[in-house]
Amino acid sequence: MRQVFPAVSIALGKTLLVTAVAISPIFVNSAVNVFAPGVIEIGVVHAQVKAKNKYASAEQRKFPNVSESFGKKITEAANFLQPQDESVKPDPRKAMQLLNEMAANSAKANAYELVLLNQYTGYAHLGAENYTKAIESFNKMLAQSPNMPLATEASTIRIVGQLYSQLDNPKKALETLLKWTDYAESLKPEDSYMFSTLYYQLEDNNNALLNINEAVRAQEAAGKVPAESWYILQRGLYFDKEDYKSGLVVLEKLIKHYPKAQYWKQLSQVYRMMDRTNDALYALETCYLMDGLTTEKDLINLAYSFLEAEVPYKAVKVLKKGIYTDKNVEPTAKNLKLLADAYRLSQNAKESLVEYEKAAQKSTDGEMIIGLAQAYLANDKFKEASKWGRDALKKGGIKRVDHANITVAQAEFELKNFDEAIKFFKEAAKDARSSKLANQWVTFSEREQARLKALAQQ
């Protein structure tokens, strides 16, 4: 069974208990079989739950009067449950003792007295957080229908539904609360949310979505901001059915009203799924600025995203902070090379070389070593560039061998070792991707070698 934010809460408060024995009826009605099996079919029809208000025009109910002695005792029990003096704490245990005594002598109690006896026994169990016993007592009370005010019957059915939810029995909770809608004049947005969570727990996503949509619509129409949990449920239901366009609208509302880094991160993921690459990067960067990216995986992902967007200096900032300041990015050869690459693309050859040297110390991988060679070349350290470039070619595992050959060739060219330079340029020219450039360098190297020989002979 799926878990969601609690849709209902159980509390023994002033709204549940009254000091008066009799409750003035709001509605009137004839007898109703509340818990008849097989009456409710759940999830068969996809429809938004609505208030049915079936008994609005029913005649007023009539039920027996309460005797004076019974009235005094039930009022005493009520005072234990909800003391009139706010400095006195409720005492469900004492209430239960008194109610048990009354139950033992209830043989001559009339139908309405049994209603009140079971009702307050249910409240006592509720105060003691014994929800199973509370349901049992309330069901005994409801079995006395129609010997109670219709409003009392309706509110008790709702309490029972809430208790089933509290006991992680969403099926019974939904059955009961759907029956409660027969009595309701209207549903509040909170009620629609409650039904949505119950359908969701029962894996009926269609009905869950219909009802959360109504909850959000009604709340927004009233000029109020829906609770964060409402938007979270609505967003999740849209994403479950892969309706990313609608889910995105909800996610943007979450960010507007409840700005949290985690929502910006998810926004980035949704934008990327919708091929909105730039928006995805902006959202991910916002998440980072809100300290929402703290794992190595997330930070490396952000750095790669910056490199893809051709803003390497931002990748440098992320990686440098992660590796050396926050220390939540491990200084592995791979991560150091990524930082070195970012520095190189940012035209910072000096810092790039520093990071490549650190990376090379942690790896003998050819790809890593050729990066170091290229960094030496960029820093005019031609002997080192040639040495490490040759070493990389020997190690193998290089993605672009032609680039490695060009690196060595250019280093040898700067050292005026033209024969070596021409040899490596010719090797590079064997790859069609570098043949034009490498052949141009061969020609240029041959001319430069001939020019310097001519100068030496003068």
C-alpha positions in Angstrom: 0.0 0.0 0.0 1.3 3.4 -0.9 2.0 6.0 1.7 1.0 9.7 1.4 0.9 12.7 3.5 -1.9 12.2 6.1 -5.2 13.2 4.7 -7.1 13.0 8.0 -6.1 13.6 11.6 -7.6 12.2 14.8 -7.9 14.4 17.8 -10.1 14.5 20.8 -11.0 18.2 20.8 -13.8 20.6 21.7 -15.3 20.0 18.2 -16.0 16.3 19.0 -17.3 16.6 22.6 -20.1 18.7 24.0 -21.1 19.3 27.5 -24.8 19.2 26.7 -26.3 15.7 26.5 -28.7 16.4 23.6 -27.4 17.7 20.2 -29.7 19.8 18.2 -30.3 18.1 14.8 -29.2 20.0 11.7 -30.8 17.5 9.3 -33.6 15.0 9.6 -34.0 11.6 8.0 -35.4 8.1 8.3 -33.3 5.0 9.1 -30.1 4.4 7.1 -28.2 1.1 7.0 -24.8 2.5 7.2 -22.5 -0.5 7.0 -24.4 -2.9 4.7 -21.9 -5.1 2.9 -21.5 -4.8 -0.8 -23.2 -1.4 -1.1 -20.1 0.5 -2.2 -18.1 -0.3 -5.3 -14.7 1.4 -5.2 -12.7 2.4 -8.3 -15.2 1.0 -10.8 -16.2 4.4 -12.2 -13.8 7.3 -12.6 -15.5 10.3 -11.1 -14.8 13.1 -8.8 -16.4 12.5 -5.4 -19.3 14.9 -4.7 -21.6 15.7 -1.8 -25.0 14.0 -2.4 -27.0 15.7 0.4 -29.7 13.0 0.0 -31.5 13.9 3.2 -31.9 17.7 2.9 -35.7 17.5 2.7 -36.3 14.6 5.0 -38.6 14.9 8.0 -37.2 15.7 11.4 -36.3 12.6 13.4 -37.9 11.7 16.6 -36.3 9.7 19.4 -36.8 9.0 23.1 -35.9 11.5 25.8 -33.0 10.9 28.2 -33.8 10.3 31.9 -32.5 12.7 34.5 -30.3 10.1 36.1 -28.8 9.0 32.8 -28.3 12.7 31.8 -26.3 13.4 34.9 -24.0 10.5 34.5 -23.4 11.0 30.8 -22.6 14.7 31.5 -20.1 13.6 34.1 -18.5 11.3 31.6 -18.4 14.1 29.1 -16.7 16.4 31.6 -14.0 13.8 32.2 -13.4 13.7 28.4 -13.6 17.5 27.9 -13.2 19.4 31.2 -14.9 22.7 31.4 -11.9 24.0 33.4 -9.1 24.3 30.8 -6.5 23.9 33.5 -7.8 20.3 34.1 -6.5 17.6 31.8 -8.9 15.2 30.1 -9.1 11.8 31.8 -10.4 9.1 29.4 -9.7 6.4 31.9 -12.1 7.8 34.5 -14.6 8.4 31.8 -14.3 4.8 30.7 -14.8 3.5 34.2 -18.0 5.5 34.5 -19.3 4.5 31.1 -18.6 0.8 31.8 -20.7 1.1 35.0 -23.5 2.7 33.0 -23.2 -0.1 30.3 -23.5 -2.8 33.0 -26.8 -1.2 34.1 -28.1 -0.4 30.6 -30.7 -3.1 30.4 -33.5 -0.6 30.7 -31.8 2.2 28.7 -33.8 3.5 25.7 -32.5 3.7 22.2 -31.3 7.3 22.4 -29.5 6.6 25.7 -27.7 3.6 24.1 -26.7 6.0 21.3 -25.1 8.4 23.8 -23.6 5.6 25.8 -21.8 4.1 22.8 -21.0 7.6 21.4 -19.1 8.7 24.6 -17.5 5.2 25.0 -16.2 5.8 21.5 -14.9 9.2 22.5 -13.2 7.7 25.5 -11.5 5.0 23.4 -10.5 7.8 21.0 -8.9 9.8 23.9 -6.9 6.7 24.8 -5.9 6.3 21.2 -7.5 2.9 21.0 -8.9 3.4 17.5 -10.1 -0.2 17.0 -12.3 -0.1 20.1 -13.4 3.4 19.2 -14.7 2.1 15.8 -16.5 -0.8 17.5 -18.3 1.6 19.9 -19.2 4.1 17.2 -20.6 1.2 15.0 -22.8 0.1 17.9 -24.0 3.7 18.2 -24.8 3.9 14.5 -26.7 0.6 14.7 -29.3 2.5 16.7 -30.2 4.7 13.7 -32.6 6.5 13.3 -32.7 7.2 17.1 -30.2 10.1 16.9 -29.9 13.5 15.2 -28.9 13.2 11.5 -26.0 15.6 12.1 -24.7 13.3 14.8 -25.0 10.2 12.6 -23.2 12.0 9.7 -20.3 13.3 11.8 -19.9 9.9 13.5 -19.7 8.1 10.1 -17.0 10.6 9.1 -15.1 10.0 12.3 -15.2 6.2 11.7 -13.8 6.7 8.2 -11.0 8.8 9.6 -10.2 6.1 12.1 -10.0 3.5 9.5 -7.5 5.7 7.7 -5.5 6.1 10.9 -5.4 2.3 11.1 -4.0 2.1 7.6 -7.1 0.6 6.2 -7.8 2.9 3.2 -10.4 0.5 1.6 -12.7 0.7 4.7 -11.9 4.4 5.1 -13.0 5.1 1.6 -16.1 2.9 1.8 -17.2 4.7 5.0 -16.4 8.2 3.8 -18.2 7.7 0.5 -21.2 6.8 2.6 -20.7 10.1 4.6 -21.1 12.0 1.3 -24.8 11.0 1.3 -25.2 13.4 4.2 -22.9 16.3 3.2 -24.3 19.5 1.7 -21.0 20.2 0.0 -17.3 19.1 0.0 -14.5 21.3 1.1 -11.2 21.3 -0.8 -9.8 19.4 2.2 -12.4 16.7 1.7 -11.4 16.3 -2.0 -7.8 16.0 -1.0 -8.7 13.3 1.6 -10.5 11.2 -1.0 -7.6 11.6 -3.4 -5.1 10.3 -0.8 -7.4 7.3 -0.2 -7.7 6.4 -3.9 -3.9 6.9 -4.2 -3.2 4.4 -1.4 -5.5 2.0 -3.2 -3.5 2.5 -6.4 -6.5 4.0 -8.2 -4.6 6.9 -9.8 -7.4 8.0 -12.1 -9.8 8.8 -9.2 -6.9 10.1 -7.1 -6.1 12.6 -9.9 -9.7 13.7 -10.4 -10.1 14.5 -6.7 -6.8 16.2 -6.1 -7.5 18.3 -9.2 -10.8 19.4 -7.7 -9.1 20.1 -4.3 -6.5 22.3 -5.9 -9.1 24.0 -8.2 -11.5 24.9 -5.4 -8.7 26.1 -3.1 -7.2 28.3 -5.8 -10.7 29.6 -6.8 -11.2 30.7 -3.2 -8.0 32.8 -3.5 -6.0 30.4 -1.2 -2.8 28.6 -1.8 -3.2 24.8 -1.6 -1.0 23.0 0.9 2.4 21.8 -0.3 1.3 18.2 0.1 -1.6 18.8 -2.3 0.7 20.0 -5.0 3.1 17.1 -4.3 0.4 14.5 -4.7 -1.0 16.2 -7.9 2.5 16.5 -9.4 3.3 12.8 -8.6 0.0 11.6 -10.2 0.7 13.5 -13.4 4.2 12.2 -13.6 3.0 8.6 -12.9 0.9 8.8 -16.1 3.8 10.5 -17.9 1.9 13.7 -18.4 5.0 15.9 -18.0 3.4 19.0 -19.4 0.7 19.1 -16.7 3.1 17.9 -14.1 5.4 20.8 -15.0 2.6 23.3 -14.4 2.2 21.9 -10.9 5.9 21.8 -10.3 6.2 25.5 -11.2 3.5 26.3 -8.7 5.4 24.4 -6.0 8.5 26.5 -6.8 6.5 29.7 -6.6 4.7 29.0 -3.3 7.1 26.6 -1.6 10.6 27.4 -3.1 12.8 24.5 -2.2 16.0 23.4 -3.8 14.6 19.9 -4.4 11.9 21.3 -6.6 14.4 23.1 -8.7 16.3 19.9 -9.2 13.2 18.0 -10.3 12.3 21.0 -12.6 15.7 20.5 -14.2 15.0 16.9 -14.8 11.6 17.5 -16.3 13.0 20.3 -18.6 15.7 17.9 -19.8 13.1 15.2 -20.5 11.3 17.8 -22.6 14.5 18.7 -24.5 14.6 22.2 -22.9 18.3 21.9 -22.3 19.0 25.6 -21.4 16.1 25.7 -19.0 17.3 22.5 -17.4 20.7 24.0 -16.8 19.3 27.2 -15.3 17.1 25.2 -13.0 19.9 23.0 -11.9 22.2 26.0 -11.3 19.5 27.5 -9.1 19.3 24.3 -7.1 23.1 24.5 -6.7 23.0 28.1 -5.5 20.3 27.1 -3.0 22.8 24.5 -1.6 20.6 21.8 -3.0 23.3 19.8 -4.8 25.7 18.2 -2.3 26.4 14.7 -3.6 29.4 14.1 -5.9 27.1 12.7 -8.5 25.0 15.8 -8.7 28.0 18.2 -8.7 29.7 16.2 -11.4 26.5 16.3 -13.4 26.3 20.0 -13.1 29.9 20.5 -14.1 29.3 18.4 -17.3 26.2 20.4 -18.0 28.2 23.6 -17.8 30.8 22.2 -20.2 28.1 21.1 -22.6 26.7 24.6 -22.5 30.2 26.0 -23.2 30.5 27.8 -19.9 33.6 26.0 -18.5 34.5 28.7 -16.0 31.3 27.8 -14.1 32.3 24.1 -14.2 35.6 25.2 -12.7 33.9 26.9 -9.8 31.7 23.9 -9.0 34.5 21.4 -9.2 37.1 23.5 -7.4 34.7 24.2 -4.5 33.5 20.5 -4.4 37.1 19.1 -4.4 39.0 21.6 -2.3 36.5 23.6 -0.1 33.5 21.4 0.6 35.3 18.2 0.0 32.2 16.4 -1.2 33.8 15.6 -4.5 36.6 13.0 -4.3 39.9 14.1 -5.8 40.1 11.0 -8.1 42.1 11.0 -11.3 38.9 11.3 -13.3 37.5 14.2 -11.3 40.9 16.0 -11.3 41.1 15.5 -15.1 37.6 17.0 -15.4 38.7 20.0 -13.4 41.8 20.3 -15.6 39.7 20.1 -18.7 37.5 22.8 -17.4 40.5 25.0 -16.7 41.9 24.3 -20.2 38.6 25.2 -21.9 38.5 28.4 -19.8 41.9 29.3 -21.3 43.6 28.9 -17.9 46.6 26.8 -19.0 48.6 27.2 -15.8 45.9 25.9 -13.5 45.0 23.3 -16.0 48.5 21.9 -15.9 48.5 21.8 -12.1 45.3 19.6 -12.1 46.5 17.4 -14.9 49.8 16.7 -13.0 47.7 15.7 -9.9 45.5 13.5 -12.0 48.4 11.8 -13.7 49.9 10.9 -10.3 46.7 8.9 -9.6 46.4 7.1 -12.9 48.5 5.4 -15.7 45.6 5.6 -18.1 46.7 6.7 -21.6 43.8 9.2 -21.9 44.8 10.8 -18.6 48.4 11.1 -19.7 47.7 12.6 -23.0 45.7 15.3 -21.2 48.8 16.1 -19.2 50.9 16.2 -22.3 48.5 18.7 -23.9 48.6 20.8 -20.7 52.4 20.9 -20.9 52.2 21.9 -24.5 49.8 24.8 -23.7 52.3 25.9 -21.0 55.2 25.9 -23.5 56.9 23.0 -21.7 57.7 21.2 -24.9 60.1 18.5 -23.7 57.6 17.4 -21.1 54.8 17.5 -23.6 56.7 15.2 -26.0 57.7 12.8 -23.3 54.2 12.4 -21.8 52.6 12.3 -25.2 54.9 9.4 -26.3 54.2 7.7 -23.0 50.4 8.0 -23.6 50.8 6.4 -27.1 52.7 3.5 -25.6 50.1 3.0 -22.8 47.2 3.0 -25.3 43.5 3.4 -24.5 43.5 6.8 -26.1 40.2 8.0 -27.7 41.9 10.2 -30.3 45.3 8.8 -31.3 45.5 11.4 -34.0 45.3 14.1 -31.4 48.0 12.4 -29.3 50.3 12.3 -32.4 49.7 15.9 -33.2 50.5 16.9 -29.6 53.9 15.1 -29.8 54.5 16.5 -33.3 53.8 20.1 -32.2 56.1 19.7 -29.2 58.9 18.4 -31.4 58.3 21.2 -33.9 58.7 23.8 -31.2 62.0 22.0 -30.2 63.0 22.2 -33.8 63.2 18.4 -34.1 61.6 18.5 -37.5 62.2 14.9 -38.5 60.4 13.7 -35.4 57.7 16.3 -35.9 57.1 15.3 -39.5 57.0 11.6 -38.5 54.3 12.1 -35.9 52.3 14.5 -38.2 52.3 11.8 -40.8 51.0 9.3 -38.3 48.2 11.7 -37.4 47.4 12.2 -41.1 46.4 8.5 -41.3 43.2 9.5 -39.4 40.8 11.1 -41.9 39.6 13.5 -39.1 43.0 15.1 -38.9 44.5 14.4 -42.3 44.1 17.9 -43.7 45.5 19.7 -40.7 48.3 17.1 -40.2 49.4 17.3 -43.9 49.4 21.1 -43.7 51.8 20.8 -40.7 54.0 18.4 -42.6 54.4 20.9 -45.4 55.0 23.7 -43.0 57.5 21.6 -41.0 59.4 20.7 -44.1 59.6 24.3 -45.3 60.7 25.5 -41.9 63.4 22.8 -41.7 64.6 23.7 -45.2 64.6 27.5 -44.2 66.6 26.9 -41.1 69.2 24.7 -43.0 69.6 27.5 -45.6 70.2 30.1 -42.9 72.8 27.8 -41.3 74.7 27.5 -44.5 75.0 31.2 -45.1 
